Amino acid sequence: MINRRAYRAESALKPGCAVVQGSGDTTVKAPGASGAGDFIGVYPYEANEAKEAGEPVGIVLHGVVKVLAGGTVAAGKKAVVKSDTSGAFEALPDEAGQYNTVGIFLESGAEGEYVDMLVEHGSVTIPAAE
């Protein structure tokens, strides 16, 4: 089951990319320079068109959706939003730290490809090596 909600784009959005909370309750925007922002969901790939600021947009909050891979990804691995403004998704890093996970890849792929991902909010802590 795909759970979608109507929002208004606060910035330009690309299909298959992450969106974060905008300045209002019903607005979303592309992630900031370091992938920053409160993850809301994905502007779905099948929409097949970029959106400009001010346009209405349906966002997938939970469910399976095609997303843009921001690096090599593998099926079954947890996903995070890439630390740039692309809105792409990449595999959970191996470095110690706390990460907000946004899904699980259901397909493997290379950077720039579109792969299936289950949108699922969560967090994980990777302890420092001893």
HUBELWO-V475231 format. One record per residue. N is the residue number from 1. NEAR is the number of other ideal C-beta (glycine too) atoms within 8 Angstrom. Layout:
BEGIN
n: [N	N]
near: [NEAR	NEAR]
END
This chain:
BEGIN
n: [1	2	3	4	5	6	7	8	9	10	11	12	13	14	15	16	17	18	19	20	21	22	23	24	25	26	27	28	29	30	31	32	33	34	35	36	37	38	39	40	41	42	43	44	45	46	47	48	49	50	51	52	53	54	55	56	57	58	59	60	61	62	63	64	65	66	67	68	69	70	71	72	73	74	75	76	77	78	79	80	81	82	83	84	85	86	87	88	89	90	91	92	93	94	95	96	97	98	99	100	101	102	103	104	105	106	107	108	109	110	111	112	113	114	115	116	117	118	119	120	121	122	123	124	125	126	127	128	129	130]
near: [4	8	8	9	8	8	14	12	16	10	8	9	15	10	12	12	14	15	17	14	8	11	4	7	3	6	12	16	13	12	14	8	5	6	12	7	9	5	11	10	13	13	16	11	11	7	10	5	5	7	10	7	7	5	8	7	14	10	14	14	10	10	11	8	14	10	17	14	16	10	9	9	14	8	7	5	10	11	15	14	13	12	5	10	8	9	14	15	16	11	12	11	8	4	5	6	7	7	11	10	13	13	12	10	18	9	9	8	10	6	8	5	8	9	13	10	16	9	14	9	8	8	7	9	7	11	5	4	4	2]
END
